[in-house]
Amino acid sequence: MYRRFPQKRMHQVVIYLQPTTSELGKHSAFVLENTRYEFGVICFWEQPSEIFLNTPGLLPFATLSQPLWGSQKSKILNPILRQAQ
């Protein structure tokens, strides 16, 4: 990608869909011998629901996000269902 689009900035991320107790979930780099990869970490359950509800392509992931309305997932599902119709 870099050779084809050298003017573009690249940003790697790892996306966790569900909470994890794995130590790997706390890392933002992978190191192996002479290779080092750095990446951002996005945990869906820590993201506000409004990000997903306001971006149509991300609607399916809204139920994995941090609910704006406590743990009432049905209030998140209703806007998703309306958009799907």
PyMOL Python script that loads the backbone (N, CA, C, O; Angstrom):
from pymol import cmd

cmd.read_pdbstr("""\
ATOM      1  N   MET A   1       0.821  -1.191   0.000  1.00  0.00           N
ATOM      2  CA  MET A   1       0.000   0.000   0.000  1.00  0.00           C
ATOM      3  C   MET A   1       0.867   1.257   0.000  1.00  0.00           C
ATOM      4  O   MET A   1       0.572   2.227  -0.698  1.00  0.00           O
ATOM      5  N   TYR A   2       1.916   1.229   0.775  1.00  0.00           N
ATOM      6  CA  TYR A   2       2.756   2.421   0.855  1.00  0.00           C
ATOM      7  C   TYR A   2       3.370   2.777  -0.496  1.00  0.00           C
ATOM      8  O   TYR A   2       3.439   3.952  -0.857  1.00  0.00           O
ATOM      9  N   ARG A   3       3.811   1.776  -1.236  1.00  0.00           N
ATOM     10  CA  ARG A   3       4.416   2.045  -2.540  1.00  0.00           C
ATOM     11  C   ARG A   3       3.405   2.608  -3.530  1.00  0.00           C
ATOM     12  O   ARG A   3       3.744   3.445  -4.367  1.00  0.00           O
ATOM     13  N   ARG A   4       2.186   2.154  -3.431  1.00  0.00           N
ATOM     14  CA  ARG A   4       1.158   2.625  -4.364  1.00  0.00           C
ATOM     15  C   ARG A   4       0.625   3.999  -3.973  1.00  0.00           C
ATOM     16  O   ARG A   4       0.322   4.819  -4.840  1.00  0.00           O
ATOM     17  N   PHE A   5       0.509   4.249  -2.672  1.00  0.00           N
ATOM     18  CA  PHE A   5      -0.029   5.525  -2.176  1.00  0.00           C
ATOM     19  C   PHE A   5       0.914   6.125  -1.135  1.00  0.00           C
ATOM     20  O   PHE A   5       0.546   6.211   0.036  1.00  0.00           O
ATOM     21  N   PRO A   6       2.108   6.539  -1.524  1.00  0.00           N
ATOM     22  CA  PRO A   6       3.086   7.035  -0.544  1.00  0.00           C
ATOM     23  C   PRO A   6       2.644   8.303   0.187  1.00  0.00           C
ATOM     24  O   PRO A   6       3.157   8.595   1.267  1.00  0.00           O
ATOM     25  N   GLN A   7       1.713   9.052  -0.377  1.00  0.00           N
ATOM     26  CA  GLN A   7       1.251  10.280   0.263  1.00  0.00           C
ATOM     27  C   GLN A   7       0.203  10.018   1.342  1.00  0.00           C
ATOM     28  O   GLN A   7      -0.113  10.909   2.131  1.00  0.00           O
ATOM     29  N   LYS A   8      -0.333   8.808   1.377  1.00  0.00           N
ATOM     30  CA  LYS A   8      -1.382   8.465   2.350  1.00  0.00           C
ATOM     31  C   LYS A   8      -0.748   8.009   3.652  1.00  0.00           C
ATOM     32  O   LYS A   8       0.258   7.300   3.652  1.00  0.00           O
ATOM     33  N   ARG A   9      -1.342   8.420   4.756  1.00  0.00           N
ATOM     34  CA  ARG A   9      -0.891   7.950   6.075  1.00  0.00           C
ATOM     35  C   ARG A   9      -1.630   6.670   6.405  1.00  0.00           C
ATOM     36  O   ARG A   9      -2.829   6.554   6.152  1.00  0.00           O
ATOM     37  N   MET A  10      -0.932   5.731   6.956  1.00  0.00           N
ATOM     38  CA  MET A  10      -1.546   4.457   7.337  1.00  0.00           C
ATOM     39  C   MET A  10      -1.613   4.382   8.856  1.00  0.00           C
ATOM     40  O   MET A  10      -0.713   4.822   9.571  1.00  0.00           O
ATOM     41  N   HIS A  11      -2.709   3.811   9.313  1.00  0.00           N
ATOM     42  CA  HIS A  11      -2.919   3.654  10.750  1.00  0.00           C
ATOM     43  C   HIS A  11      -3.524   2.274  10.972  1.00  0.00           C
ATOM     44  O   HIS A  11      -4.621   1.994  10.488  1.00  0.00           O
ATOM     45  N   GLN A  12      -2.829   1.421  11.691  1.00  0.00           N
ATOM     46  CA  GLN A  12      -3.314   0.072  11.949  1.00  0.00           C
ATOM     47  C   GLN A  12      -4.054   0.036  13.279  1.00  0.00           C
ATOM     48  O   GLN A  12      -3.650   0.686  14.243  1.00  0.00           O
ATOM     49  N   VAL A  13      -5.136  -0.724  13.321  1.00  0.00           N
ATOM     50  CA  VAL A  13      -5.883  -0.881  14.567  1.00  0.00           C
ATOM     51  C   VAL A  13      -6.279  -2.343  14.755  1.00  0.00           C
ATOM     52  O   VAL A  13      -6.434  -3.102  13.798  1.00  0.00           O
ATOM     53  N   VAL A  14      -6.434  -2.700  16.006  1.00  0.00           N
ATOM     54  CA  VAL A  14      -7.015  -3.981  16.387  1.00  0.00           C
ATOM     55  C   VAL A  14      -8.345  -3.647  17.049  1.00  0.00           C
ATOM     56  O   VAL A  14      -8.410  -2.799  17.939  1.00  0.00           O
ATOM     57  N   ILE A  15      -9.394  -4.313  16.615  1.00  0.00           N
ATOM     58  CA  ILE A  15     -10.727  -4.046  17.154  1.00  0.00           C
ATOM     59  C   ILE A  15     -11.182  -5.247  17.970  1.00  0.00           C
ATOM     60  O   ILE A  15     -11.250  -6.368  17.466  1.00  0.00           O
ATOM     61  N   TYR A  16     -11.487  -4.997  19.219  1.00  0.00           N
ATOM     62  CA  TYR A  16     -12.040  -6.030  20.087  1.00  0.00           C
ATOM     63  C   TYR A  16     -13.548  -5.834  20.149  1.00  0.00           C
ATOM     64  O   TYR A  16     -14.027  -4.763  20.520  1.00  0.00           O
ATOM     65  N   LEU A  17     -14.291  -6.872  19.785  1.00  0.00           N
ATOM     66  CA  LEU A  17     -15.748  -6.783  19.759  1.00  0.00           C
ATOM     67  C   LEU A  17     -16.366  -7.031  21.126  1.00  0.00           C
ATOM     68  O   LEU A  17     -17.413  -6.466  21.443  1.00  0.00           O
ATOM     69  N   GLN A  18     -15.736  -7.866  21.935  1.00  0.00           N
ATOM     70  CA  GLN A  18     -16.278  -8.205  23.253  1.00  0.00           C
ATOM     71  C   GLN A  18     -15.191  -8.039  24.299  1.00  0.00           C
ATOM     72  O   GLN A  18     -14.006  -8.145  23.985  1.00  0.00           O
ATOM     73  N   PRO A  19     -15.583  -7.777  25.544  1.00  0.00           N
ATOM     74  CA  PRO A  19     -14.595  -7.650  26.614  1.00  0.00           C
ATOM     75  C   PRO A  19     -13.727  -8.910  26.712  1.00  0.00           C
ATOM     76  O   PRO A  19     -14.191 -10.026  26.483  1.00  0.00           O
ATOM     77  N   THR A  20     -12.477  -8.698  27.055  1.00  0.00           N
ATOM     78  CA  THR A  20     -11.549  -9.813  27.193  1.00  0.00           C
ATOM     79  C   THR A  20     -10.709  -9.639  28.452  1.00  0.00           C
ATOM     80  O   THR A  20     -10.422  -8.516  28.867  1.00  0.00           O
ATOM     81  N   THR A  21     -10.326 -10.733  29.040  1.00  0.00           N
ATOM     82  CA  THR A  21      -9.423 -10.688  30.195  1.00  0.00           C
ATOM     83  C   THR A  21      -8.003 -11.047  29.757  1.00  0.00           C
ATOM     84  O   THR A  21      -7.092 -11.100  30.583  1.00  0.00           O
ATOM     85  N   SER A  22      -7.817 -11.292  28.468  1.00  0.00           N
ATOM     86  CA  SER A  22      -6.508 -11.649  27.936  1.00  0.00           C
ATOM     87  C   SER A  22      -5.533 -10.484  28.075  1.00  0.00           C
ATOM     88  O   SER A  22      -5.897  -9.324  27.881  1.00  0.00           O
ATOM     89  N   GLU A  23      -4.319 -10.806  28.407  1.00  0.00           N
ATOM     90  CA  GLU A  23      -3.266  -9.784  28.484  1.00  0.00           C
ATOM     91  C   GLU A  23      -3.005  -9.158  27.113  1.00  0.00           C
ATOM     92  O   GLU A  23      -2.554  -8.015  27.032  1.00  0.00           O
ATOM     93  N   LEU A  24      -3.286  -9.897  26.038  1.00  0.00           N
ATOM     94  CA  LEU A  24      -3.075  -9.370  24.690  1.00  0.00           C
ATOM     95  C   LEU A  24      -3.929  -8.133  24.431  1.00  0.00           C
ATOM     96  O   LEU A  24      -3.546  -7.272  23.639  1.00  0.00           O
ATOM     97  N   GLY A  25      -5.069  -8.040  25.084  1.00  0.00           N
ATOM     98  CA  GLY A  25      -5.958  -6.903  24.896  1.00  0.00           C
ATOM     99  C   GLY A  25      -5.399  -5.592  25.428  1.00  0.00           C
ATOM    100  O   GLY A  25      -5.949  -4.524  25.159  1.00  0.00           O
ATOM    101  N   LYS A  26      -4.322  -5.670  26.171  1.00  0.00           N
ATOM    102  CA  LYS A  26      -3.715  -4.459  26.748  1.00  0.00           C
ATOM    103  C   LYS A  26      -2.506  -3.975  25.951  1.00  0.00           C
ATOM    104  O   LYS A  26      -1.912  -2.949  26.286  1.00  0.00           O
ATOM    105  N   HIS A  27      -2.145  -4.694  24.917  1.00  0.00           N
ATOM    106  CA  HIS A  27      -0.961  -4.345  24.131  1.00  0.00           C
ATOM    107  C   HIS A  27      -1.325  -3.501  22.915  1.00  0.00           C
ATOM    108  O   HIS A  27      -2.402  -3.646  22.336  1.00  0.00           O
ATOM    109  N   SER A  28      -0.407  -2.621  22.543  1.00  0.00           N
ATOM    110  CA  SER A  28      -0.599  -1.830  21.324  1.00  0.00           C
ATOM    111  C   SER A  28       0.606  -1.989  20.397  1.00  0.00           C
ATOM    112  O   SER A  28       0.843  -1.164  19.514  1.00  0.00           O
ATOM    113  N   ALA A  29       1.367  -3.074  20.619  1.00  0.00           N
ATOM    114  CA  ALA A  29       2.506  -3.359  19.754  1.00  0.00           C
ATOM    115  C   ALA A  29       2.756  -4.860  19.736  1.00  0.00           C
ATOM    116  O   ALA A  29       2.472  -5.572  20.699  1.00  0.00           O
ATOM    117  N   PHE A  30       3.291  -5.314  18.619  1.00  0.00           N
ATOM    118  CA  PHE A  30       3.701  -6.709  18.454  1.00  0.00           C
ATOM    119  C   PHE A  30       5.157  -6.682  18.035  1.00  0.00           C
ATOM    120  O   PHE A  30       5.507  -6.065  17.029  1.00  0.00           O
ATOM    121  N   VAL A  31       6.007  -7.351  18.805  1.00  0.00           N
ATOM    122  CA  VAL A  31       7.437  -7.334  18.526  1.00  0.00           C
ATOM    123  C   VAL A  31       7.921  -8.762  18.333  1.00  0.00           C
ATOM    124  O   VAL A  31       7.637  -9.643  19.144  1.00  0.00           O
ATOM    125  N   LEU A  32       8.657  -8.980  17.246  1.00  0.00           N
ATOM    126  CA  LEU A  32       9.208 -10.290  16.945  1.00  0.00           C
ATOM    127  C   LEU A  32      10.562 -10.082  16.288  1.00  0.00           C
ATOM    128  O   LEU A  32      10.642  -9.559  15.176  1.00  0.00           O
ATOM    129  N   GLU A  33      11.615 -10.486  16.964  1.00  0.00           N
ATOM    130  CA  GLU A  33      12.986 -10.336  16.470  1.00  0.00           C
ATOM    131  C   GLU A  33      13.220  -8.917  15.973  1.00  0.00           C
ATOM    132  O   GLU A  33      13.227  -7.986  16.779  1.00  0.00           O
ATOM    133  N   ASN A  34      13.411  -8.723  14.673  1.00  0.00           N
ATOM    134  CA  ASN A  34      13.694  -7.393  14.122  1.00  0.00           C
ATOM    135  C   ASN A  34      12.463  -6.705  13.566  1.00  0.00           C
ATOM    136  O   ASN A  34      12.575  -5.748  12.801  1.00  0.00           O
ATOM    137  N   THR A  35      11.302  -7.184  13.941  1.00  0.00           N
ATOM    138  CA  THR A  35      10.054  -6.627  13.418  1.00  0.00           C
ATOM    139  C   THR A  35       9.241  -6.036  14.561  1.00  0.00           C
ATOM    140  O   THR A  35       9.123  -6.630  15.632  1.00  0.00           O
ATOM    141  N   ARG A  36       8.689  -4.866  14.316  1.00  0.00           N
ATOM    142  CA  ARG A  36       7.836  -4.228  15.326  1.00  0.00           C
ATOM    143  C   ARG A  36       6.624  -3.625  14.630  1.00  0.00           C
ATOM    144  O   ARG A  36       6.759  -2.836  13.694  1.00  0.00           O
ATOM    145  N   TYR A  37       5.452  -4.000  15.093  1.00  0.00           N
ATOM    146  CA  TYR A  37       4.195  -3.440  14.590  1.00  0.00           C
ATOM    147  C   TYR A  37       3.529  -2.690  15.738  1.00  0.00           C
ATOM    148  O   TYR A  37       3.360  -3.228  16.832  1.00  0.00           O
ATOM    149  N   GLU A  38       3.160  -1.457  15.477  1.00  0.00           N
ATOM    150  CA  GLU A  38       2.414  -0.684  16.462  1.00  0.00           C
ATOM    151  C   GLU A  38       1.025  -0.436  15.902  1.00  0.00           C
ATOM    152  O   GLU A  38       0.852  -0.227  14.701  1.00  0.00           O
ATOM    153  N   PHE A  39       0.037  -0.461  16.787  1.00  0.00           N
ATOM    154  CA  PHE A  39      -1.344  -0.314  16.347  1.00  0.00           C
ATOM    155  C   PHE A  39      -2.181   0.291  17.459  1.00  0.00           C
ATOM    156  O   PHE A  39      -1.848   0.202  18.640  1.00  0.00           O
ATOM    157  N   GLY A  40      -3.264   0.900  17.047  1.00  0.00           N
ATOM    158  CA  GLY A  40      -4.235   1.399  18.005  1.00  0.00           C
ATOM    159  C   GLY A  40      -5.141   0.257  18.433  1.00  0.00           C
ATOM    160  O   GLY A  40      -5.264  -0.746  17.729  1.00  0.00           O
ATOM    161  N   VAL A  41      -5.766   0.409  19.575  1.00  0.00           N
ATOM    162  CA  VAL A  41      -6.697  -0.601  20.080  1.00  0.00           C
ATOM    163  C   VAL A  41      -8.052   0.064  20.273  1.00  0.00           C
ATOM    164  O   VAL A  41      -8.161   1.092  20.941  1.00  0.00           O
ATOM    165  N   ILE A  42      -9.081  -0.532  19.683  1.00  0.00           N
ATOM    166  CA  ILE A  42     -10.446  -0.038  19.845  1.00  0.00           C
ATOM    167  C   ILE A  42     -11.261  -1.146  20.488  1.00  0.00           C
ATOM    168  O   ILE A  42     -11.375  -2.247  19.950  1.00  0.00           O
ATOM    169  N   CYS A  43     -11.825  -0.838  21.643  1.00  0.00           N
ATOM    170  CA  CYS A  43     -12.697  -1.780  22.356  1.00  0.00           C
ATOM    171  C   CYS A  43     -14.130  -1.287  22.180  1.00  0.00           C
ATOM    172  O   CYS A  43     -14.503  -0.243  22.715  1.00  0.00           O
ATOM    173  N   PHE A  44     -14.932  -2.042  21.425  1.00  0.00           N
ATOM    174  CA  PHE A  44     -16.295  -1.595  21.121  1.00  0.00           C
ATOM    175  C   PHE A  44     -17.115  -1.333  22.375  1.00  0.00           C
ATOM    176  O   PHE A  44     -17.905  -0.389  22.394  1.00  0.00           O
ATOM    177  N   TRP A  45     -16.957  -2.129  23.413  1.00  0.00           N
ATOM    178  CA  TRP A  45     -17.778  -1.974  24.614  1.00  0.00           C
ATOM    179  C   TRP A  45     -17.442  -0.694  25.382  1.00  0.00           C
ATOM    180  O   TRP A  45     -18.180  -0.304  26.285  1.00  0.00           O
ATOM    181  N   GLU A  46     -16.333  -0.040  25.028  1.00  0.00           N
ATOM    182  CA  GLU A  46     -15.967   1.222  25.672  1.00  0.00           C
ATOM    183  C   GLU A  46     -16.418   2.438  24.862  1.00  0.00           C
ATOM    184  O   GLU A  46     -16.314   3.570  25.334  1.00  0.00           O
ATOM    185  N   GLN A  47     -16.913   2.212  23.657  1.00  0.00           N
ATOM    186  CA  GLN A  47     -17.304   3.302  22.767  1.00  0.00           C
ATOM    187  C   GLN A  47     -18.762   3.698  23.020  1.00  0.00           C
ATOM    188  O   GLN A  47     -19.599   2.827  23.256  1.00  0.00           O
ATOM    189  N   PRO A  48     -19.078   4.991  22.976  1.00  0.00           N
ATOM    190  CA  PRO A  48     -20.463   5.410  23.149  1.00  0.00           C
ATOM    191  C   PRO A  48     -21.344   4.933  21.991  1.00  0.00           C
ATOM    192  O   PRO A  48     -20.920   4.941  20.836  1.00  0.00           O
ATOM    193  N   SER A  49     -22.542   4.530  22.305  1.00  0.00           N
ATOM    194  CA  SER A  49     -23.481   4.022  21.298  1.00  0.00           C
ATOM    195  C   SER A  49     -23.757   5.033  20.195  1.00  0.00           C
ATOM    196  O   SER A  49     -23.991   4.647  19.050  1.00  0.00           O
ATOM    197  N   GLU A  50     -23.733   6.315  20.520  1.00  0.00           N
ATOM    198  CA  GLU A  50     -24.083   7.333  19.527  1.00  0.00           C
ATOM    199  C   GLU A  50     -23.145   7.310  18.324  1.00  0.00           C
ATOM    200  O   GLU A  50     -23.566   7.657  17.220  1.00  0.00           O
ATOM    201  N   ILE A  51     -21.899   6.915  18.502  1.00  0.00           N
ATOM    202  CA  ILE A  51     -20.972   6.803  17.369  1.00  0.00           C
ATOM    203  C   ILE A  51     -21.529   5.824  16.340  1.00  0.00           C
ATOM    204  O   ILE A  51     -21.503   6.099  15.140  1.00  0.00           O
ATOM    205  N   PHE A  52     -22.030   4.691  16.805  1.00  0.00           N
ATOM    206  CA  PHE A  52     -22.538   3.650  15.920  1.00  0.00           C
ATOM    207  C   PHE A  52     -23.921   3.995  15.378  1.00  0.00           C
ATOM    208  O   PHE A  52     -24.237   3.688  14.229  1.00  0.00           O
ATOM    209  N   LEU A  53     -24.738   4.630  16.201  1.00  0.00           N
ATOM    210  CA  LEU A  53     -26.094   4.980  15.782  1.00  0.00           C
ATOM    211  C   LEU A  53     -26.098   6.103  14.749  1.00  0.00           C
ATOM    212  O   LEU A  53     -27.021   6.194  13.940  1.00  0.00           O
ATOM    213  N   ASN A  54     -25.087   6.952  14.768  1.00  0.00           N
ATOM    214  CA  ASN A  54     -25.019   8.083  13.840  1.00  0.00           C
ATOM    215  C   ASN A  54     -24.249   7.773  12.566  1.00  0.00           C
ATOM    216  O   ASN A  54     -24.115   8.635  11.698  1.00  0.00           O
ATOM    217  N   THR A  55     -23.743   6.551  12.444  1.00  0.00           N
ATOM    218  CA  THR A  55     -22.996   6.146  11.259  1.00  0.00           C
ATOM    219  C   THR A  55     -23.650   4.893  10.699  1.00  0.00           C
ATOM    220  O   THR A  55     -23.407   3.802  11.213  1.00  0.00           O
ATOM    221  N   PRO A  56     -24.479   5.013   9.654  1.00  0.00           N
ATOM    222  CA  PRO A  56     -25.263   3.878   9.161  1.00  0.00           C
ATOM    223  C   PRO A  56     -24.470   2.598   8.936  1.00  0.00           C
ATOM    224  O   PRO A  56     -24.977   1.519   9.241  1.00  0.00           O
ATOM    225  N   GLY A  57     -23.267   2.669   8.424  1.00  0.00           N
ATOM    226  CA  GLY A  57     -22.478   1.472   8.181  1.00  0.00           C
ATOM    227  C   GLY A  57     -22.051   0.749   9.448  1.00  0.00           C
ATOM    228  O   GLY A  57     -21.671  -0.421   9.406  1.00  0.00           O
ATOM    229  N   LEU A  58     -22.115   1.454  10.578  1.00  0.00           N
ATOM    230  CA  LEU A  58     -21.697   0.852  11.852  1.00  0.00           C
ATOM    231  C   LEU A  58     -22.879   0.403  12.709  1.00  0.00           C
ATOM    232  O   LEU A  58     -22.682  -0.114  13.808  1.00  0.00           O
ATOM    233  N   LEU A  59     -24.090   0.592  12.222  1.00  0.00           N
ATOM    234  CA  LEU A  59     -25.278   0.228  13.011  1.00  0.00           C
ATOM    235  C   LEU A  59     -25.251  -1.194  13.574  1.00  0.00           C
ATOM    236  O   LEU A  59     -25.627  -1.384  14.731  1.00  0.00           O
ATOM    237  N   PRO A  60     -24.828  -2.191  12.812  1.00  0.00           N
ATOM    238  CA  PRO A  60     -24.839  -3.554  13.366  1.00  0.00           C
ATOM    239  C   PRO A  60     -23.976  -3.711  14.621  1.00  0.00           C
ATOM    240  O   PRO A  60     -24.188  -4.636  15.405  1.00  0.00           O
ATOM    241  N   PHE A  61     -23.015  -2.821  14.811  1.00  0.00           N
ATOM    242  CA  PHE A  61     -22.120  -2.927  15.960  1.00  0.00           C
ATOM    243  C   PHE A  61     -22.614  -2.158  17.188  1.00  0.00           C
ATOM    244  O   PHE A  61     -21.992  -2.227  18.248  1.00  0.00           O
ATOM    245  N   ALA A  62     -23.707  -1.440  17.058  1.00  0.00           N
ATOM    246  CA  ALA A  62     -24.203  -0.606  18.166  1.00  0.00           C
ATOM    247  C   ALA A  62     -24.510  -1.416  19.422  1.00  0.00           C
ATOM    248  O   ALA A  62     -24.322  -0.924  20.534  1.00  0.00           O
ATOM    249  N   THR A  63     -24.975  -2.636  19.261  1.00  0.00           N
ATOM    250  CA  THR A  63     -25.309  -3.447  20.444  1.00  0.00           C
ATOM    251  C   THR A  63     -24.058  -3.902  21.194  1.00  0.00           C
ATOM    252  O   THR A  63     -24.158  -4.364  22.331  1.00  0.00           O
ATOM    253  N   LEU A  64     -22.897  -3.780  20.583  1.00  0.00           N
ATOM    254  CA  LEU A  64     -21.651  -4.142  21.253  1.00  0.00           C
ATOM    255  C   LEU A  64     -21.037  -2.959  21.983  1.00  0.00           C
ATOM    256  O   LEU A  64     -20.054  -3.115  22.708  1.00  0.00           O
ATOM    257  N   SER A  65     -21.616  -1.772  21.792  1.00  0.00           N
ATOM    258  CA  SER A  65     -21.042  -0.552  22.345  1.00  0.00           C
ATOM    259  C   SER A  65     -21.531  -0.287  23.763  1.00  0.00           C
ATOM    260  O   SER A  65     -22.360  -1.006  24.322  1.00  0.00           O
ATOM    261  N   GLN A  66     -20.972   0.783  24.309  1.00  0.00           N
ATOM    262  CA  GLN A  66     -21.381   1.212  25.648  1.00  0.00           C
ATOM    263  C   GLN A  66     -22.732   1.906  25.510  1.00  0.00           C
ATOM    264  O   GLN A  66     -22.820   2.959  24.880  1.00  0.00           O
ATOM    265  N   PRO A  67     -23.768   1.343  26.080  1.00  0.00           N
ATOM    266  CA  PRO A  67     -25.094   1.951  25.904  1.00  0.00           C
ATOM    267  C   PRO A  67     -25.190   3.339  26.537  1.00  0.00           C
ATOM    268  O   PRO A  67     -24.679   3.584  27.629  1.00  0.00           O
ATOM    269  N   LEU A  68     -25.846   4.215  25.831  1.00  0.00           N
ATOM    270  CA  LEU A  68     -26.122   5.536  26.392  1.00  0.00           C
ATOM    271  C   LEU A  68     -27.186   5.459  27.478  1.00  0.00           C
ATOM    272  O   LEU A  68     -27.276   6.338  28.334  1.00  0.00           O
ATOM    273  N   TRP A  69     -27.991   4.398  27.436  1.00  0.00           N
ATOM    274  CA  TRP A  69     -29.141   4.271  28.324  1.00  0.00           C
ATOM    275  C   TRP A  69     -28.973   3.125  29.317  1.00  0.00           C
ATOM    276  O   TRP A  69     -29.920   2.375  29.555  1.00  0.00           O
ATOM    277  N   GLY A  70     -27.809   2.981  29.886  1.00  0.00           N
ATOM    278  CA  GLY A  70     -27.585   1.887  30.817  1.00  0.00           C
ATOM    279  C   GLY A  70     -27.514   0.573  30.081  1.00  0.00           C
ATOM    280  O   GLY A  70     -26.950   0.503  28.989  1.00  0.00           O
ATOM    281  N   SER A  71     -28.069  -0.458  30.652  1.00  0.00           N
ATOM    282  CA  SER A  71     -27.963  -1.789  30.051  1.00  0.00           C
ATOM    283  C   SER A  71     -29.204  -2.151  29.246  1.00  0.00           C
ATOM    284  O   SER A  71     -29.418  -3.330  28.964  1.00  0.00           O
ATOM    285  N   GLN A  72     -30.019  -1.190  28.873  1.00  0.00           N
ATOM    286  CA  GLN A  72     -31.250  -1.457  28.129  1.00  0.00           C
ATOM    287  C   GLN A  72     -30.945  -1.549  26.638  1.00  0.00           C
ATOM    288  O   GLN A  72     -31.110  -0.578  25.900  1.00  0.00           O
ATOM    289  N   LYS A  73     -30.507  -2.704  26.209  1.00  0.00           N
ATOM    290  CA  LYS A  73     -30.114  -2.905  24.808  1.00  0.00           C
ATOM    291  C   LYS A  73     -31.281  -2.705  23.842  1.00  0.00           C
ATOM    292  O   LYS A  73     -31.062  -2.366  22.679  1.00  0.00           O
ATOM    293  N   SER A  74     -32.522  -2.911  24.305  1.00  0.00           N
ATOM    294  CA  SER A  74     -33.661  -2.750  23.400  1.00  0.00           C
ATOM    295  C   SER A  74     -33.772  -1.309  22.910  1.00  0.00           C
ATOM    296  O   SER A  74     -34.257  -1.080  21.802  1.00  0.00           O
ATOM    297  N   LYS A  75     -33.339  -0.343  23.698  1.00  0.00           N
ATOM    298  CA  LYS A  75     -33.386   1.054  23.263  1.00  0.00           C
ATOM    299  C   LYS A  75     -32.351   1.325  22.175  1.00  0.00           C
ATOM    300  O   LYS A  75     -32.480   2.282  21.411  1.00  0.00           O
ATOM    301  N   ILE A  76     -31.346   0.494  22.109  1.00  0.00           N
ATOM    302  CA  ILE A  76     -30.361   0.614  21.035  1.00  0.00           C
ATOM    303  C   ILE A  76     -30.859  -0.117  19.802  1.00  0.00           C
ATOM    304  O   ILE A  76     -30.637   0.330  18.677  1.00  0.00           O
ATOM    305  N   LEU A  77     -31.536  -1.243  20.012  1.00  0.00           N
ATOM    306  CA  LEU A  77     -32.014  -2.042  18.882  1.00  0.00           C
ATOM    307  C   LEU A  77     -33.106  -1.338  18.080  1.00  0.00           C
ATOM    308  O   LEU A  77     -33.158  -1.498  16.860  1.00  0.00           O
ATOM    309  N   ASN A  78     -33.971  -0.571  18.720  1.00  0.00           N
ATOM    310  CA  ASN A  78     -35.070   0.098  18.016  1.00  0.00           C
ATOM    311  C   ASN A  78     -34.583   1.011  16.890  1.00  0.00           C
ATOM    312  O   ASN A  78     -35.100   0.908  15.778  1.00  0.00           O
ATOM    313  N   PRO A  79     -33.610   1.902  17.125  1.00  0.00           N
ATOM    314  CA  PRO A  79     -33.132   2.734  16.006  1.00  0.00           C
ATOM    315  C   PRO A  79     -32.474   1.905  14.897  1.00  0.00           C
ATOM    316  O   PRO A  79     -32.551   2.263  13.721  1.00  0.00           O
ATOM    317  N   ILE A  80     -31.837   0.812  15.272  1.00  0.00           N
ATOM    318  CA  ILE A  80     -31.210  -0.059  14.265  1.00  0.00           C
ATOM    319  C   ILE A  80     -32.278  -0.684  13.378  1.00  0.00           C
ATOM    320  O   ILE A  80     -32.142  -0.718  12.155  1.00  0.00           O
ATOM    321  N   LEU A  81     -33.326  -1.171  13.998  1.00  0.00           N
ATOM    322  CA  LEU A  81     -34.408  -1.782  13.235  1.00  0.00           C
ATOM    323  C   LEU A  81     -35.102  -0.782  12.339  1.00  0.00           C
ATOM    324  O   LEU A  81     -35.463  -1.117  11.210  1.00  0.00           O
ATOM    325  N   ARG A  82     -35.297   0.440  12.812  1.00  0.00           N
ATOM    326  CA  ARG A  82     -35.923   1.485  11.980  1.00  0.00           C
ATOM    327  C   ARG A  82     -35.068   1.791  10.756  1.00  0.00           C
ATOM    328  O   ARG A  82     -35.593   1.965   9.656  1.00  0.00           O
ATOM    329  N   GLN A  83     -33.762   1.857  10.942  1.00  0.00           N
ATOM    330  CA  GLN A  83     -32.855   2.154   9.827  1.00  0.00           C
ATOM    331  C   GLN A  83     -32.849   1.022   8.802  1.00  0.00           C
ATOM    332  O   GLN A  83     -32.698   1.264   7.605  1.00  0.00           O
ATOM    333  N   ALA A  84     -33.013  -0.208   9.274  1.00  0.00           N
ATOM    334  CA  ALA A  84     -32.950  -1.371   8.397  1.00  0.00           C
ATOM    335  C   ALA A  84     -34.179  -1.489   7.511  1.00  0.00           C
ATOM    336  O   ALA A  84     -34.130  -2.147   6.472  1.00  0.00           O
ATOM    337  N   GLN A  85     -35.268  -0.867   7.902  1.00  0.00           N
ATOM    338  CA  GLN A  85     -36.528  -1.009   7.144  1.00  0.00           C
ATOM    339  C   GLN A  85     -36.589  -0.096   5.979  1.00  0.00           C
ATOM    340  O   GLN A  85     -37.579  -0.096   5.246  1.00  0.00           O
TER     341      GLN A  85
END
""", "prot")
cmd.dss("prot")
cmd.show_as("cartoon", "prot")
cmd.util.cbc("prot")
cmd.orient("prot")
